[in-house]
Amino acid sequence: MSQRVALYARVSRDDGKQDTANQLHELHEFCKRSGWSIEHEYIDRMTGSRSDRPQFQRLLSDASRRKFDQVLFWSLDRFSREGVLPTLRYLEQLDSYRVAWRSYTEPYFDSCGVFRDAVISIAATLAKQERLRISERTKAGLDRVRRSGRRLGRPVVGVDLNAVARLQRQGKSVRDIAPELGVSLSTLMRSLRAKRAA
């Protein structure tokens, strides 16, 4: 009996610079050689470090209803980069639905493999470590900017509070005053709250 397979592909950004075409082409060819029928493709264009990927969640939901027999993905870090425990929980979730799973580029990641638990733990740890390294590089860059004396975040917009008081005495509301002073309503409200708190 032919296996009913769901393909999962993911790229980190939805900016047109990354594409799932290469992943999907190889997965399609592999299924064809294996005599498997592809039931559905699930494609996310966002970081794998988040659990709220729409197509990923849809895949898990469809798996719970046994819409396919196996999930095939390019590599474990395309499937999830959330770390060891969440990744293992997803794979165990698929197991509980009696849905097999397999990594195309890492044949030892196969729900029927003997050493699967040990190998999965190691690889998921490495994926998490890579994400932490990226985070550490980002923090180091921000620290360097701070040390140079440059300010981070949105530029501070100055509000002439004397002008605000004068316009309020004329009976104008803050909603009318904001565009007159060339600032947003939220910026004006923030400045007034800061003045009251001072």
Phi, psi and omega in degrees: 000133183290138177287134173269118189245141171252133177261136173239125178230148181210142166236159188282335185229153178249053183246010179083351182272341178242148188218144178268001186303316181296315178303309186295322179301312181294321179294320178298314181298320180297316179296321180297315180295329182274351181076026181263148177260134181271117181276321184198152173248133177244121186232123175246144175238073180194169182301144178277002180274000179249144180273346186269029175293122188302311183288329176296315179295324178294320177302313180297320179295316179293326177298321181297337179260011177053046177284351177206168183260337186209145173252128178243126179230162185296309180204163183299324182284347170280328180287312179199143174233032184275351182115175188301302188295311179300319181297315178297323179298319179297316181294322177293326177299314178299317177303317183294335177272001185061038175249124180284166178213153184203141174263129182292315184273351181231078188300343177285345172272085185217128185299347177261357183287150184289319186259023190303316185297316181294315183293320179298315180301315181296312184292320179294324177297316180297320178297319179293320179298322178297319179295321178294323178297319177298316180298318180294321178296321178296315179297320179297320178296318179294320178297320179298319179295318179297317181296331180283354177091359179282145182273138178264159177090189182292146177296144180285128178261122180282139178240127178281097185290334175295319178294323178299313181299319181297315181291326177294323178295334178279000176094009182275146178275162179298330178295325177282326185289321185307306180294330180295327179268357178075030177232162178283159179299319182295322178296317180297315180297321179297318180294321180292321177295319179297322180294318181293325182284340183290000000 
